[in-house]
């Protein structure tokens, strides 16, 4: 009989629960729940929080219950991220400047009630209450590194945290919740897994939770924050804490918060659909600097990358131009990085098989004095090596033209790619120059014994108005770096490095001589068409053709002096015999009253 009675009671209870759930699910998805005609009090026991009674607000016969979706998941609003803000609600941080300055300096520590009372003097609404509490905790509670290593030395009770001024994450969240309760703001303590201190890329999470944070209810929605991480950071051994305020963790958008916070109860992700633990473990870790600097996404989105034919490719998307650098196994090598207007692309070619640590750093495009911040870390698993992609040691990153080079006055480049391929060892590169820009090119290679002066003589500059052309003749096959330096013409100082190209020539038969040596009187408006080789054959008649502006006369001087004639096309042309001389020079006379000036010198092969 008792068994039958118990069965009846269970059936009745199940029926009641069924109708309640039907009623819940029949309501539209929203941030709060209204039940007409009945006053209901619901005690919620989330897995990751202590049981607590949620507030009940009665309006006549209508009761509004703030249910965080633990019972009915559809009550959790999904937060789609449109990439326009890092926050889960619209905020103007400038409106907090006065409140932030006030709250961070409040020194009351007699009791939590007295502290909250002092903080709320400048707070006009729930958002400002939460902000004041957040700022005070982030600037007054330090992480208890000793307590982290020894549980017996720490206390997470709110009153103890207030008194000692330090705690671990559970103490931060407990104090935050208690202060919000005094302020009349609904707040939850959440726990789960985190990718914080001690995290290793690709690790699995098992066992008890390792971190705690809070959720607050504002403007009809739940919002996430982490005052522990907002206050600062610890060193690699967790032996020292440094106050370093992190705005990122205040009301962080759930789509970003999930990157390194995985709650025990998936409803508290505030996402739809929610991530699985396996997805959380395998997803890329983006730290706060990644988003603070305006980056939006990185590809691939997994922390471990396997090379394909010896190559791994990484790209970053950002809101605005940024400067980047990288390190592979601690060195900036074996990579080819190009800047984009909204991000960058990086190709990695490890020269050894095995696992390689890749770090990516970034900083704002304005303010070169700013230091680079690490924003990403990958593990590159290399199964094969592409020896053809071994780069010269003089190659600097980034490679090729970009928004940065445009800003420096190099406009409309003829070659937008970072690598220039040539089979005959010759190439030509053109730019339109900004005003008052002077350029100095230089050619570099690991496999050449040429002096710096001779390396520069493998490059010829041709100026046509505001356009400049570089003709390049390589001394041999291989990979070369073309470095470009610039300064203002009016600046008497040194040239500054701007960027470089990588030039690749596989043809082992290539062996171009240097261009002729030009003297100081060689004007930038002059142009040499032939001969381009700086070394002339002996005992030959050599044809000369140049474009020279504002010149009265021009000559070529070997053993004898031969005049050049101005043609209808505007070129100075003529021949010179190289017999009986070791060098040939080109001379000009600007007008009949001036002496001749040397502008070019050629060497003649020995007989």
C-alpha positions in Angstrom: 0.0 0.0 0.0 2.8 2.4 0.9 4.5 1.6 -2.3 1.3 2.3 -4.3 0.8 5.6 -2.4 4.4 6.7 -3.1 3.9 5.8 -6.8 0.8 8.0 -6.9 2.6 10.9 -5.2 5.5 10.6 -7.7 3.1 10.6 -10.6 1.3 13.7 -9.3 4.6 15.5 -8.8 5.8 14.5 -12.3 2.6 15.8 -13.8 2.9 19.2 -12.0 6.5 19.5 -13.2 5.5 18.6 -16.7 2.8 21.4 -16.8 5.3 23.9 -15.3 7.9 23.1 -18.0 5.2 23.3 -20.7 4.2 26.7 -19.3 7.9 27.8 -19.3 8.6 26.7 -22.8 5.4 28.2 -24.2 6.6 31.6 -23.2 8.7 33.7 -25.6 12.5 33.6 -25.1 13.4 36.6 -23.0 15.7 37.6 -20.2 13.0 37.3 -17.5 9.9 35.2 -16.8 6.4 36.4 -16.0 3.7 34.1 -14.5 0.2 35.6 -14.3 -2.1 35.1 -11.3 0.4 33.2 -9.1 3.2 34.2 -6.7 6.0 31.7 -7.2 9.3 31.5 -5.4 11.9 29.3 -7.0 15.0 28.1 -5.2 17.7 27.3 -7.8 20.6 24.9 -7.1 23.1 25.3 -10.0 25.8 22.7 -10.0 28.5 25.4 -9.6 26.9 27.7 -7.0 25.6 27.4 -3.5 21.8 27.3 -3.3 20.3 30.7 -3.0 16.8 32.2 -3.2 16.3 34.5 -6.2 14.5 37.8 -5.8 10.8 38.0 -6.4 9.3 41.2 -7.7 5.5 41.4 -7.5 3.4 43.7 -9.7 -0.2 43.0 -8.6 -0.8 39.4 -9.6 2.3 39.3 -11.9 5.5 38.0 -10.5 8.8 38.5 -12.3 11.4 35.8 -11.6 15.1 36.3 -12.5 15.9 32.8 -13.6 19.4 32.3 -15.1 18.4 29.4 -17.3 19.5 26.7 -15.0 16.0 25.2 -15.1 14.9 26.5 -18.5 17.9 27.0 -20.8 15.8 29.0 -23.3 15.7 31.9 -20.7 19.4 32.5 -21.4 19.6 35.1 -24.1 22.2 34.2 -26.8 24.8 37.0 -27.4 25.7 37.1 -31.1 29.0 38.9 -31.5 29.0 41.4 -34.4 32.7 42.2 -33.7 31.8 45.9 -33.0 32.4 45.7 -29.3 34.3 43.7 -26.7 31.5 44.2 -24.2 28.1 42.4 -23.6 26.3 45.8 -23.4 26.8 49.2 -24.9 29.3 51.1 -22.8 31.0 54.5 -23.0 34.1 54.0 -20.8 34.6 57.8 -20.7 31.4 58.1 -18.7 33.1 56.1 -15.9 36.3 58.3 -15.6 35.1 60.2 -12.6 33.5 57.2 -10.9 36.6 55.0 -11.6 39.0 57.7 -10.1 36.8 57.9 -7.0 36.2 54.2 -6.5 39.8 53.2 -6.9 40.8 55.6 -4.1 38.1 54.7 -1.5 40.0 53.5 1.6 37.2 52.3 3.9 37.9 48.8 5.2 35.9 48.7 8.5 33.2 46.5 7.0 31.8 45.4 3.7 28.6 47.4 4.4 30.6 50.6 5.1 32.8 50.1 2.1 29.8 49.6 -0.2 28.1 52.6 1.3 31.1 54.8 0.5 31.4 53.4 -3.0 27.8 54.1 -3.9 28.0 57.8 -3.1 29.0 58.3 -6.7 26.8 55.6 -8.3 23.5 56.5 -9.8 22.3 53.1 -11.1 23.0 49.4 -11.0 25.6 49.6 -13.7 27.6 52.2 -11.9 27.2 50.3 -8.6 28.8 47.2 -10.3 31.5 49.4 -11.9 32.4 51.0 -8.5 32.7 47.6 -6.8 34.7 46.2 -9.7 37.2 49.1 -9.7 37.7 48.9 -6.0 38.4 45.2 -5.9 40.7 45.4 -9.0 42.8 48.1 -7.3 42.8 46.9 -3.7 42.8 43.1 -3.6 46.0 41.3 -4.7 46.3 37.7 -5.6 47.5 35.6 -2.7 50.4 33.7 -4.2 51.4 32.1 -0.9 47.8 31.0 -0.4 47.7 29.6 -3.9 50.5 27.2 -3.0 49.3 26.5 0.6 45.5 26.2 1.1 46.0 26.4 4.9 47.3 29.9 4.6 44.4 31.4 2.8 40.8 32.4 3.5 38.1 33.1 0.9 35.6 34.5 3.3 34.6 38.0 2.1 35.3 39.7 5.5 38.8 38.1 5.6 39.5 39.1 2.0 38.6 42.7 2.9 40.7 42.6 6.0 43.9 41.1 4.5 43.5 42.7 1.1 44.4 39.5 -0.7 42.9 36.1 -1.8 42.6 33.6 -4.6 39.9 33.6 -7.2 37.2 32.2 -4.9 37.9 35.1 -2.5 37.6 37.7 -5.3 34.3 36.3 -6.4 32.9 35.9 -2.9 33.7 39.4 -2.0 32.3 40.7 -5.3 29.1 38.8 -4.8 28.7 40.0 -1.1 29.3 43.7 -2.1 26.8 43.4 -4.9 24.3 41.9 -2.5 24.7 44.9 -0.1 24.4 47.2 -3.1 21.1 45.5 -4.2 22.5 44.1 -7.4 21.9 40.4 -8.3 25.2 38.6 -8.7 26.2 35.0 -9.1 29.5 33.1 -8.3 30.5 30.8 -11.1 33.2 28.2 -11.4 34.8 26.2 -14.1 37.9 25.6 -16.1 40.2 28.3 -17.3 43.1 28.9 -19.6 45.1 30.9 -17.1 48.2 30.3 -15.0 49.7 26.9 -15.8 47.7 26.3 -18.9 49.4 24.3 -21.7 48.3 24.5 -25.3 46.0 21.6 -26.2 45.7 20.2 -22.6 42.7 18.3 -21.4 40.6 19.5 -18.4 39.6 16.9 -15.9 38.6 16.9 -12.2 37.6 19.8 -10.1 37.2 23.4 -11.4 40.3 25.5 -11.3 38.9 29.1 -11.4 35.9 31.2 -10.3 34.3 34.4 -11.6 31.0 36.3 -11.4 27.9 37.1 -13.4 25.8 40.2 -12.7 22.2 41.0 -13.8 21.9 44.4 -15.5 19.3 45.8 -17.8 17.4 42.5 -18.1 20.5 40.4 -19.0 23.3 38.4 -17.3 26.8 39.7 -17.9 30.2 38.1 -17.1 33.2 39.5 -15.4 36.4 38.3 -13.8 37.9 40.6 -11.1 40.8 38.2 -10.4 42.2 38.6 -13.9 41.0 42.2 -14.0 43.3 43.1 -11.1 46.6 42.0 -12.5 48.8 38.9 -13.1 51.3 36.6 -11.6 54.8 35.6 -12.9 55.6 32.3 -14.4 56.3 30.6 -11.0 53.2 32.2 -9.4 55.5 33.7 -6.7 54.8 37.4 -7.4 51.6 39.3 -8.2 51.6 42.6 -10.1 48.7 45.0 -10.1 48.0 45.6 -13.8 44.4 46.6 -14.4 42.7 44.8 -17.3 39.5 46.5 -18.6 38.9 43.5 -20.9 37.4 41.3 -18.2 34.6 43.8 -17.2 31.3 42.7 -18.8 33.2 40.8 -21.4 31.2 39.6 -24.4 30.3 35.9 -23.8 31.7 35.0 -27.3 35.1 36.3 -26.1 34.8 35.2 -22.4 34.4 31.6 -23.5 37.8 31.7 -25.0 39.4 31.1 -21.6 36.5 30.5 -19.2 34.5 27.3 -19.4 31.8 27.2 -16.7 30.7 24.0 -15.0 27.1 24.8 -16.0 27.1 25.3 -19.8 24.1 27.6 -19.5 26.4 30.2 -18.0 28.3 30.4 -21.2 25.4 32.7 -22.3 25.9 31.3 -25.8 23.7 29.4 -28.3 24.8 26.9 -29.2 27.1 26.3 -26.2 30.6 25.0 -26.7 31.5 21.5 -25.6 34.5 20.9 -23.3 36.3 19.2 -26.2 35.8 22.3 -28.4 37.0 24.5 -25.5 40.1 22.4 -25.1 41.0 22.4 -28.8 40.1 26.1 -29.6 42.9 28.7 -30.0 43.6 30.8 -26.9 43.3 34.5 -27.5 44.5 36.6 -24.6 43.1 40.0 -23.7 45.8 41.9 -25.7 44.6 40.2 -28.8 41.2 41.9 -28.5 42.5 45.1 -26.9 44.7 45.8 -29.9 41.7 45.4 -32.2 42.2 41.9 -33.6 39.1 40.0 -34.4 40.1 36.5 -35.5 43.1 34.3 -36.3 43.4 31.3 -38.7 43.8 28.5 -38.1 41.7 28.5 -34.9 43.5 25.6 -33.3 46.8 25.9 -31.3 48.5 23.1 -33.0 49.3 23.3 -36.7 50.7 20.6 -38.9 52.9 21.7 -41.8 51.9 20.7 -45.4 55.0 20.2 -47.6 57.1 22.0 -45.0 54.8 25.0 -44.7 52.4 26.4 -42.2 50.3 29.5 -42.8 48.8 31.8 -40.1 46.7 34.9 -40.7 45.2 37.5 -38.4 42.2 39.8 -39.1 42.1 43.2 -37.3 39.9 46.3 -37.2 42.7 48.6 -38.2 46.4 48.4 -39.3 48.8 46.9 -36.8 52.5 46.2 -36.6 53.5 42.5 -36.1 56.5 40.4 -35.4 57.0 36.7 -34.7 59.5 34.3 -33.1 60.0 30.7 -34.1 61.8 28.9 -31.3 62.8 32.3 -30.0 64.2 33.6 -33.2 62.7 35.8 -36.0 63.6 33.4 -38.8 62.3 30.9 -41.3 59.2 32.9 -41.9 57.7 35.3 -44.4 55.3 37.9 -42.9 53.3 40.4 -44.9 51.2 43.3 -43.5 47.6 43.8 -44.6 45.4 46.8 -44.0 43.3 44.7 -41.7 45.8 42.2 -40.3 48.7 40.1 -41.5 49.7 36.9 -43.2 52.6 34.7 -42.0 54.1 31.7 -43.8 56.4 29.5 -41.7 59.0 27.1 -43.2 60.8 25.3 -40.3 64.2 24.0 -41.3 64.1 21.1 -38.9 61.4 18.4 -38.3 59.7 18.2 -35.0 57.7 20.6 -32.8 58.4 24.3 -32.9 57.0 27.1 -30.7 55.6 30.0 -32.7 54.9 33.3 -30.9 53.1 36.2 -32.6 53.4 39.8 -31.3 51.6 43.0 -32.2 51.5 46.7 -31.3 49.6 49.8 -32.5 50.6 51.3 -35.9 51.0 54.7 -34.3 53.6 55.3 -31.6 56.7 53.3 -32.6 57.9 53.7 -29.0 55.2 51.2 -27.9 56.5 47.7 -27.1 55.2 44.6 -28.8 52.7 42.4 -26.9 52.4 38.7 -27.4 49.0 37.9 -28.8 49.1 34.3 -30.0 51.1 31.2 -29.5 51.1 28.1 -31.7 52.8 24.8 -31.8 54.1 23.9 -35.3 54.4 20.2 -36.0 56.8 19.8 -38.9 57.1 16.4 -40.6 59.1 17.5 -43.6 61.4 20.4 -44.5 61.3 22.6 -47.7 65.0 23.4 -48.2 64.1 25.7 -51.1 62.5 28.1 -48.7 65.6 28.8 -46.6 65.7 32.6 -46.4 68.8 34.9 -46.2 69.8 36.0 -42.7 69.5 39.7 -43.8 65.8 39.3 -44.5 63.8 41.5 -42.2 60.1 41.2 -41.3 57.6 42.2 -42.6 58.5 41.6 -46.2 57.1 43.5 -49.2 55.1 46.7 -49.6 52.1 47.4 -47.3 50.1 50.2 -45.8 53.2 51.0 -43.7 55.4 51.6 -46.7 52.7 53.8 -48.3 52.7 55.8 -45.1 56.5 56.2 -45.6 56.0 57.5 -49.1 56.3 54.4 -51.3 53.1 54.5 -53.4 51.7 52.3 -56.1 54.4 49.6 -56.2 54.8 47.6 -59.4 55.3 44.4 -57.3 52.8 43.9 -54.4 54.0 40.4 -53.5 56.9 40.0 -51.0 58.9 37.7 -53.3 60.1 38.6 -56.8 60.9 35.7 -59.0 63.3 36.0 -61.9 64.9 33.3 -64.2 67.4 35.5 -66.1 68.6 37.3 -63.0 67.1 40.7 -63.9 64.1 42.5 -62.6 62.6 46.0 -62.5 60.6 47.6 -59.6 58.8 50.9 -59.7 57.2 53.2 -57.2 55.5 56.6 -57.1 57.3 58.6 -54.4 55.8 60.9 -51.9 57.0 64.5 -51.7 60.5 65.2 -50.4 61.6 61.6 -50.3 65.1 60.4 -51.0 65.8 56.7 -51.3 68.8 54.5 -50.8 68.7 50.8 -52.0 71.0 47.9 -51.0 71.3 44.3 -52.2 72.2 41.5 -49.7 72.9 37.8 -50.0 74.3 35.0 -47.8 76.3 33.6 -50.7 78.3 36.5 -52.0 81.7 38.2 -51.1 80.8 41.5 -52.8 81.6 44.7 -50.8 78.7 47.0 -49.8 79.6 49.4 -52.6 79.6 46.6 -55.2 76.3 45.3 -53.9 74.7 48.7 -54.5 76.1 48.8 -58.0 73.9 45.8 -58.9 71.1 48.3 -58.6 70.4 51.2 -60.9 68.0 54.1 -60.0 66.0 55.8 -62.7 63.9 58.9 -61.8 61.0 60.1 -64.0 59.3 62.9 -62.2 57.9 61.5 -59.0 58.3 57.9 -60.2 61.4 55.8 -59.4 62.5 52.6 -61.1 65.1 50.2 -59.7 66.8 48.0 -62.3 68.4 45.0 -60.6 71.0 42.6 -62.2 72.0 39.8 -59.9 75.6 38.6 -59.6 74.6 34.9 -59.4 71.7 32.6 -58.7 70.2 32.3 -55.2 68.1 34.4 -52.9 68.7 38.1 -52.4 67.3 40.8 -50.1 66.6 44.2 -51.6 66.6 46.7 -48.7 65.1 50.1 -49.2 66.0 53.1 -46.9 64.6 56.5 -47.1 64.7 60.0 -45.5 63.4 63.5 -46.3 65.5 65.3 -48.8 65.6 68.3 -46.5 66.8 66.1 -43.6 70.6 66.1 -43.3 70.5 62.9 -41.1 70.9 59.3 -41.9 68.6 57.1 -44.0 66.1 55.0 -42.1 65.3 51.4 -43.0 61.7 51.1 -44.4 61.2 47.6 -45.9 62.6 44.8 -48.1 61.8 42.4 -50.9 63.0 38.9 -51.3 64.4 38.2 -54.9 64.7 34.6 -56.0 66.7 33.3 -59.0 67.2 29.6 -59.6 69.2 29.9 -62.8 72.8 28.9 -62.0 74.1 30.3 -65.3 73.2 33.9 -64.2 76.3 36.1 -63.7 75.5 39.8 -64.3 78.3 42.4 -63.8 77.7 45.5 -61.8 76.3 48.7 -63.4 78.8 51.5 -64.2 79.9 53.6 -61.3 78.1 57.0 -61.2 79.8 60.1 -59.9 78.3 62.9 -57.7 77.4 64.9 -60.8 75.1 62.1 -62.1 71.7 63.8 -61.8 68.7 61.7 -60.7 66.9 62.9 -63.8 69.5 61.2 -66.1 68.8 57.8 -67.6 71.3 55.2 -69.0 69.9 52.9 -71.7 73.2 51.4 -72.9 75.6 50.0 -72.1 74.3 48.8 -68.7 77.2 46.6 -67.8 79.9 48.3 -65.8 82.6 46.0 -67.3 83.2 46.6 -71.1 84.9 44.1 -73.4 88.3 45.2 -74.7 89.0 46.2 -78.3 85.4 46.8 -79.2 83.3 49.6 -80.5 80.6 50.2 -77.8 77.3 51.9 -78.5 76.2 54.6 -75.9 72.7 55.9 -75.4 71.7 58.2 -72.6 68.9 60.6 -71.7 70.5 63.8 -70.3 68.6 66.9 -69.5 69.8 70.5 -69.7 73.2 69.5 -71.2 75.1 71.5 -73.8 77.6 68.7 -74.8 78.4 65.1 -73.9 81.5 62.9 -74.6 82.8 59.4 -74.0 86.5 59.3 -73.1 88.6 56.2 -73.5 92.0 56.3 -75.1 90.4 58.9 -77.3 87.5 61.2 -76.7 84.3 60.7 -78.8 81.4 63.1 -78.8 77.8 62.1 -78.3 75.1 63.5 -80.5 71.6 64.6 -79.4 68.9 62.9 -81.5 65.4 64.1 -82.4 64.1 61.6 -79.8 66.0 63.4 -77.0 68.8 60.8 -76.5 72.5 61.4 -76.6 74.1 58.7 -78.7 77.5 57.7 -80.0 80.2 55.1 -80.0 83.6 54.6 -78.3 86.4 52.1 -78.9 87.8 50.4 -75.8 91.3 49.6 -77.4 94.3 50.7 -75.4 92.4 51.8 -72.2 91.5 50.3 -68.8 88.4 52.5 -68.2 85.9 54.6 -70.1 84.1 57.7 -68.7 81.1 59.7 -69.8 81.5 63.5 -69.4 79.0 66.3 -69.8 79.1 70.1 -70.1 76.1 71.9 -68.9 76.9 75.1 -70.9 79.8 76.4 -73.0 81.3 78.4 -70.1 81.7 75.4 -67.7 84.2 72.6 -67.5 83.4 69.1 -68.3 82.0 66.9 -65.4 82.4 63.2 -65.1 79.1 61.4 -64.6 79.8 57.7 -65.3 82.8 55.3 -65.2 83.2 51.9 -66.8 85.9 49.3 -66.3 87.5 47.6 -69.4 88.4 43.9 -69.4 92.1 43.2 -69.3 93.5 41.7 -72.5 
